[in-house]
Amino acid sequence: MQQIQTDKLQRSLTAWFMRRTNDAAVRRVGELPIAIGTDKGRVRSENQDRVGVLRTQDDQGRTFIVGALCDGMGGMEAGEECASLAIASFFISCYHNRNTSISERLLNSARIANDAVFSKYAARGGATLSAFIIDNFGRFFGVNIGDSRIYSISNEIKQLTVDDTIAGQIDASAGNNYGRNELLQFVGMGRDIQPHLIEFPIASKDALVLLTSDGVHFLPKEVMQSISQNSNEPAIAVKRLLELSKWCGGADNGSVVASRQTFASQAELIDISSNRAIEIWDAFGEIQLIDFKTTTHDIQNNIATPIRPSSTPENSAQTTSKPAIKIFKTIKKEKTGKIQQLKTVAAKPKRNKQKNLPLGAALPDDTSSMKPAPPQLKVEFKKSR
């Protein structure tokens, strides 16, 4: 049952990351000191970068937050699709491995993302991955594959990752990664992938962590440090970095995830509406998924209880999950002539405006205007002859 649920959620979340969007956006992540942004740039015809943030809890009620950036590989097949599948698979795996240690969660999820992309594209397409997890104990770990990067910025800027390129491996100590940029490994390569686990250094509460794609970190490190230190919140730093990269030519897609390394108060981290909720943000919107612990039949049909002609809200049994089809009372009406039979039909509510979804349900293409559509009634009358 869990595998069916995971596969359906993976397809749906990948489609959500693939939905039509604007060319650029910067977004604050709820009340958290985190911001995400992406820009297509001035040259590329499509944006193959994907950024996102996930917040959920383990079974002990301990909240953790995941930030991730995937850069689809240009020159190979379906860069946009590979990046969307990679980040969706990574997030889903982080949730399903929520009760493991942080390091195990990151490494396993990176491998599962690699398997998901490889199973579909057989190493003909792929993506990079840079990600972090922070929990409500303040532990901060990251993982990296490819040439997207993780930086820590406080009194100085430190690149915490080493590019998986020939230049990056040979000349990492000199910080000169220009020239030979062929990737040695990427998400979707298949066997023998080796994700790099990153342990963040202890830093002040104002320290900023950046995940960046190569459309941003071609900028000089000193410039990135100056912009970050002179921005009073992560969203401003993200916006300025993206704008500057575009002013400098915008030759590639640029994306940034920016987070304070330590949060000012634990309330910012643990404020979550439900201990079974999965909250996900990207640069263009957000979505919340609810784990109702439904059966396989419920997941496939999205219906908790069948409609019975005699059922009413007062006498129908309580269920653990909300029915997808509402049950209505019988309605009595008077009309000219005798009414031999009156039938009330309950129609399914519209699905395209739904925000809170059970795991495995299809996700909306557009997360704006989330008001549910009112149920429609169809009343049929039959007159006696």
C-alpha positions as CSV (number, residue, x, y, z in Angstrom):
1,M,0.0,0.0,0.0
2,Q,2.8,2.4,0.9
3,Q,4.5,1.9,-2.4
4,I,1.3,2.6,-4.3
5,Q,0.8,5.8,-2.3
6,T,4.5,6.8,-2.8
7,D,4.4,6.3,-6.5
8,K,1.1,8.3,-6.9
9,L,2.4,11.1,-4.7
10,Q,5.7,11.2,-6.6
11,R,3.9,11.6,-10.0
12,S,1.6,14.2,-8.6
13,L,4.3,16.3,-6.9
14,T,6.5,16.1,-10.0
15,A,3.6,17.4,-12.1
16,W,3.1,20.2,-9.5
17,F,6.8,21.3,-9.9
18,M,6.3,21.1,-13.7
19,R,3.3,23.4,-13.8
20,R,3.3,26.5,-15.9
21,T,4.8,29.5,-14.1
22,N,6.3,32.9,-14.6
23,D,9.9,33.4,-15.7
24,A,11.0,34.5,-12.3
25,A,9.8,34.7,-8.7
26,V,11.1,35.2,-5.1
27,R,9.1,33.9,-2.2
28,R,9.3,34.0,1.6
29,V,8.6,30.6,3.1
30,G,5.7,31.3,5.6
31,E,6.9,32.8,8.8
32,L,10.3,31.0,8.6
33,P,13.6,32.9,8.0
34,I,13.9,31.2,4.7
35,A,13.4,32.5,1.1
36,I,13.5,30.8,-2.3
37,G,13.8,32.3,-5.8
38,T,14.5,31.4,-9.4
39,D,14.9,33.2,-12.7
40,K,15.0,31.9,-16.2
41,G,17.7,34.4,-17.2
42,R,18.1,36.2,-20.5
43,V,19.3,33.4,-22.7
44,R,17.7,30.1,-22.0
45,S,14.3,29.3,-23.5
46,E,13.1,27.4,-20.3
47,N,14.0,27.2,-16.7
48,Q,15.5,23.9,-15.8
49,D,16.1,24.8,-12.1
50,R,13.8,23.7,-9.3
51,V,13.8,25.0,-5.7
52,G,11.6,24.0,-2.8
53,V,11.2,23.8,1.0
54,L,9.4,21.1,2.9
55,R,8.2,21.2,6.5
56,T,6.8,18.2,8.4
57,Q,7.1,16.2,11.5
58,D,8.4,12.7,12.5
59,D,6.2,10.3,14.5
60,Q,7.4,11.8,17.7
61,G,6.1,15.2,16.8
62,R,9.5,16.7,16.1
63,T,9.5,19.2,13.2
64,F,12.1,19.3,10.6
65,I,12.6,21.5,7.5
66,V,14.2,20.5,4.2
67,G,15.4,23.0,1.6
68,A,16.5,21.7,-1.8
69,L,17.7,22.9,-5.2
70,C,18.0,20.8,-8.4
71,D,19.5,22.0,-11.6
72,G,18.5,20.0,-14.7
73,M,21.5,19.1,-16.9
74,G,21.7,21.1,-20.1
75,G,22.7,19.2,-23.2
76,M,21.0,16.0,-22.0
77,E,17.3,14.9,-22.2
78,A,14.5,16.6,-20.4
79,G,16.4,18.8,-17.9
80,E,13.3,20.4,-16.6
81,E,11.5,17.0,-16.0
82,C,14.6,15.5,-14.4
83,A,15.0,18.4,-12.0
84,S,11.3,18.2,-11.1
85,L,11.4,14.4,-10.6
86,A,14.6,14.7,-8.5
87,I,13.3,17.3,-6.1
88,A,9.8,15.6,-5.8
89,S,11.4,12.2,-5.1
90,F,13.8,13.7,-2.6
91,F,11.1,15.4,-0.6
92,I,8.8,12.3,-0.6
93,S,11.7,10.2,0.6
94,C,12.6,12.6,3.4
95,Y,9.0,12.3,4.6
96,H,8.9,8.5,4.4
97,N,12.3,8.3,6.2
98,R,11.3,10.9,8.8
99,N,12.1,8.6,11.7
100,T,15.7,7.9,10.7
101,S,18.7,10.0,11.6
102,I,19.3,13.2,9.7
103,S,22.4,12.0,7.9
104,E,20.7,8.7,6.9
105,R,17.6,10.6,5.8
106,L,19.6,12.8,3.5
107,L,21.8,10.1,2.0
108,N,18.9,7.7,1.5
109,S,16.7,10.3,-0.1
110,A,19.5,11.4,-2.4
111,R,19.9,7.8,-3.6
112,I,16.2,7.3,-4.0
113,A,16.0,10.5,-6.1
114,N,18.9,9.1,-8.2
115,D,17.0,5.8,-8.7
116,A,13.8,7.6,-9.7
117,V,15.4,9.7,-12.4
118,F,17.6,6.8,-13.7
119,S,14.6,4.4,-13.9
120,K,12.8,6.9,-16.3
121,Y,15.7,8.3,-18.3
122,A,18.5,5.7,-18.0
123,A,21.3,8.2,-17.5
124,R,20.2,10.1,-20.7
125,G,19.1,13.0,-18.4
126,G,19.8,14.1,-14.9
127,A,20.1,16.9,-12.4
128,T,22.2,18.2,-9.6
129,L,21.1,18.3,-6.0
130,S,22.0,20.6,-3.1
131,A,19.9,20.3,0.1
132,F,19.8,20.8,3.8
133,I,17.8,19.6,6.8
134,I,17.3,21.5,10.1
135,D,15.4,20.1,13.0
136,N,14.0,21.6,16.2
137,F,17.2,20.8,18.1
138,G,19.1,23.1,15.8
139,R,21.0,20.4,14.0
140,F,21.9,21.4,10.4
141,F,23.2,19.0,7.8
142,G,23.4,19.1,4.0
143,V,23.9,16.8,1.0
144,N,25.3,17.6,-2.4
145,I,25.6,15.9,-5.8
146,G,26.8,17.8,-8.9
147,D,27.9,21.4,-9.3
148,S,25.2,23.3,-7.5
149,R,26.6,24.6,-4.2
150,I,26.1,25.2,-0.5
151,Y,27.6,28.3,1.1
152,S,27.8,29.5,4.7
153,I,28.1,33.3,5.1
154,S,28.8,35.0,8.4
155,N,32.0,37.0,8.9
156,E,33.3,35.4,5.7
157,I,31.9,33.3,2.9
158,K,32.7,29.5,2.9
159,Q,31.9,27.1,0.1
160,L,30.9,23.9,2.0
161,T,30.7,21.7,-1.1
162,V,33.2,20.6,-3.7
163,D,31.9,20.5,-7.3
164,D,31.6,17.1,-8.8
165,T,33.6,18.2,-11.9
166,I,37.2,17.6,-13.0
167,A,38.1,21.2,-12.2
168,G,36.3,21.1,-8.9
169,Q,38.1,17.9,-7.7
170,I,41.6,18.9,-8.9
171,D,41.6,22.6,-7.9
172,A,39.1,22.7,-5.1
173,S,41.6,24.1,-2.6
174,A,42.3,27.1,-4.9
175,G,38.6,27.8,-5.4
176,N,39.2,27.9,-9.2
177,N,36.5,25.8,-10.8
178,Y,36.4,27.4,-14.2
179,G,37.3,25.6,-17.3
180,R,36.6,21.9,-17.2
181,N,33.1,21.6,-15.9
182,E,32.1,18.1,-17.0
183,L,30.1,16.5,-14.2
184,L,31.6,13.4,-12.7
185,Q,28.3,12.4,-11.1
186,F,24.7,13.6,-11.1
187,V,21.2,12.6,-9.9
188,G,20.0,10.0,-12.5
189,M,23.4,8.5,-13.3
190,G,22.5,5.1,-11.8
191,R,24.9,2.9,-9.9
192,D,27.9,4.0,-7.9
193,I,26.5,7.4,-7.0
194,Q,28.2,8.9,-3.9
195,P,26.2,11.7,-2.3
196,H,28.4,14.1,-0.2
197,L,27.2,14.6,3.4
198,I,27.8,18.2,4.7
199,E,28.0,19.1,8.4
200,F,27.5,22.8,8.9
201,P,30.0,24.6,11.2
202,I,28.7,26.3,14.4
203,A,27.8,29.9,13.5
204,S,26.1,33.0,14.9
205,K,22.3,33.3,14.6
206,D,22.7,35.8,11.8
207,A,24.7,33.3,9.6
208,L,23.1,32.7,6.3
209,V,23.1,29.4,4.3
210,L,22.8,29.6,0.5
211,L,22.0,26.9,-2.0
212,T,22.8,28.2,-5.5
213,S,22.8,27.0,-9.0
214,D,25.6,27.9,-11.4
215,G,23.5,30.7,-12.9
216,V,24.2,32.6,-9.6
217,H,27.5,31.4,-8.2
218,F,29.5,32.5,-11.2
219,L,29.4,35.8,-9.4
220,P,32.5,36.6,-7.3
221,K,32.4,35.2,-3.8
222,E,33.1,38.6,-2.3
223,V,30.1,40.1,-4.1
224,M,27.8,37.3,-2.9
225,Q,29.1,37.8,0.7
226,S,28.5,41.6,0.5
227,I,25.0,41.3,-0.8
228,S,24.1,38.7,1.8
229,Q,25.5,40.6,4.7
230,N,23.9,43.9,3.7
231,S,20.4,42.4,3.2
232,N,18.2,42.5,6.4
233,E,16.3,39.3,5.5
234,P,16.9,36.3,3.3
235,A,14.2,37.3,0.7
236,I,16.1,40.5,0.0
237,A,19.4,38.7,-0.4
238,V,17.7,36.2,-2.8
239,K,16.2,39.0,-4.9
240,R,19.4,40.9,-5.2
241,L,21.5,37.9,-6.1
242,L,19.1,36.9,-8.9
243,E,18.8,40.5,-10.2
244,L,22.6,40.9,-10.2
245,S,23.1,37.6,-12.1
246,K,20.7,38.8,-14.7
247,W,22.3,42.2,-15.0
248,C,25.6,40.4,-15.6
249,G,24.1,38.7,-18.7
250,G,21.8,36.1,-17.3
251,A,23.4,33.4,-19.5
252,D,21.9,30.5,-17.4
253,N,19.0,29.8,-15.1
254,G,19.7,31.2,-11.7
255,S,18.2,29.9,-8.4
256,V,18.8,30.4,-4.7
257,V,17.5,29.0,-1.4
258,A,18.6,31.2,1.6
259,S,18.1,30.3,5.2
260,R,19.3,31.6,8.6
261,Q,21.5,28.9,10.0
262,T,19.9,29.2,13.5
263,F,16.4,30.4,14.1
264,A,15.6,33.2,16.6
265,S,12.9,31.1,18.3
266,Q,11.8,27.5,18.2
267,A,8.2,28.7,17.7
268,E,9.2,29.7,14.2
269,L,10.2,26.1,13.5
270,I,7.5,24.1,15.3
271,D,4.5,26.1,14.2
272,I,2.8,23.5,12.0
273,S,-1.0,23.0,11.6
274,S,-1.0,19.2,11.9
275,N,1.5,16.6,13.0
276,R,0.5,14.7,9.9
277,A,0.9,17.6,7.5
278,I,3.4,18.0,4.7
279,E,3.9,21.6,3.7
280,I,5.8,22.3,0.5
281,W,6.8,25.7,-1.0
282,D,8.4,26.6,-4.3
283,A,9.1,30.0,-5.7
284,F,5.6,30.3,-7.2
285,G,3.3,28.9,-4.6
286,E,2.7,26.4,-1.8
287,I,0.7,23.3,-1.1
288,Q,-0.2,21.3,2.0
289,L,-0.7,17.5,2.0
290,I,-2.5,15.7,4.8
291,D,-1.8,12.1,5.7
292,F,-5.2,10.7,6.7
293,K,-3.8,7.1,7.0
294,T,-6.5,6.0,4.6
295,T,-6.7,2.5,3.1
296,T,-5.5,1.6,-0.4
297,H,-9.1,1.7,-1.6
298,D,-9.6,5.2,-0.2
299,I,-6.4,6.4,-1.8
300,Q,-7.3,5.1,-5.2
301,N,-10.9,6.3,-5.1
302,N,-10.6,9.3,-2.9
303,I,-13.9,8.4,-1.2
304,A,-14.3,7.6,2.4
305,T,-17.9,6.4,2.6
306,P,-20.4,5.4,-0.1
307,I,-23.7,7.3,-0.6
308,R,-26.8,5.6,0.7
309,P,-30.3,6.9,-0.2
310,S,-31.3,7.0,3.5
311,S,-28.1,8.5,4.9
312,T,-28.2,12.0,6.4
313,P,-25.5,14.0,8.1
314,E,-27.3,13.3,11.4
315,N,-27.5,9.6,11.2
316,S,-24.4,8.7,9.1
317,A,-21.5,7.1,10.9
318,Q,-18.4,9.2,11.7
319,T,-15.3,8.3,9.6
320,T,-11.6,9.0,10.1
321,S,-11.3,10.9,6.8
322,K,-13.5,13.4,5.1
323,P,-15.8,12.0,2.4
324,A,-15.0,13.2,-1.1
325,I,-18.8,13.2,-1.8
326,K,-21.1,15.0,0.6
327,I,-24.3,13.4,1.8
328,F,-27.5,15.6,1.7
329,K,-30.9,15.5,3.3
330,T,-33.9,14.7,1.3
331,I,-35.6,17.9,0.2
332,K,-39.4,18.3,0.0
333,K,-40.9,20.8,-2.4
334,E,-44.4,21.7,-3.6
335,K,-45.0,22.2,-7.3
336,T,-48.1,22.4,-9.5
337,G,-49.6,18.9,-9.7
338,K,-48.9,16.0,-7.6
339,I,-45.3,14.9,-7.0
340,Q,-45.1,11.2,-7.2
341,Q,-41.3,10.9,-6.5
342,L,-38.6,13.4,-5.5
343,K,-35.0,12.4,-5.8
344,T,-31.9,14.4,-4.6
345,V,-28.6,13.7,-6.3
346,A,-25.3,14.7,-4.7
347,A,-22.7,15.8,-7.2
348,K,-18.9,15.6,-6.7
349,P,-17.3,19.0,-5.7
350,K,-14.9,20.5,-8.2
351,R,-11.4,19.3,-7.7
352,N,-9.3,22.0,-9.3
353,K,-9.5,24.4,-6.3
354,Q,-8.6,21.9,-3.6
355,K,-5.7,22.7,-1.3
356,N,-5.7,20.1,1.5
357,L,-5.3,16.7,-0.2
358,P,-4.8,13.2,1.2
359,L,-1.5,11.6,0.2
360,G,-1.7,10.1,-3.2
361,A,-4.3,12.5,-4.5
362,A,-3.7,14.6,-7.6
363,L,-2.3,18.0,-6.9
364,P,-3.7,21.2,-8.3
365,D,-2.0,23.0,-11.2
366,D,-2.6,26.4,-9.6
367,T,-2.4,26.9,-5.8
368,S,-4.1,30.4,-6.0
369,S,-7.7,30.9,-5.1
370,M,-8.1,27.8,-2.9
371,K,-11.8,28.3,-2.0
372,P,-13.6,25.0,-2.4
373,A,-16.4,25.0,-5.0
374,P,-19.9,24.5,-3.4
375,P,-21.5,21.1,-4.1
376,Q,-24.2,21.1,-6.8
377,L,-27.6,19.6,-6.3
378,K,-29.7,18.2,-9.1
379,V,-33.3,17.7,-8.2
380,E,-35.6,15.6,-10.4
381,F,-39.4,15.6,-10.3
382,K,-41.8,13.1,-11.7
383,K,-45.5,14.0,-12.0
384,S,-48.2,11.4,-11.7
385,R,-50.3,10.9,-14.7
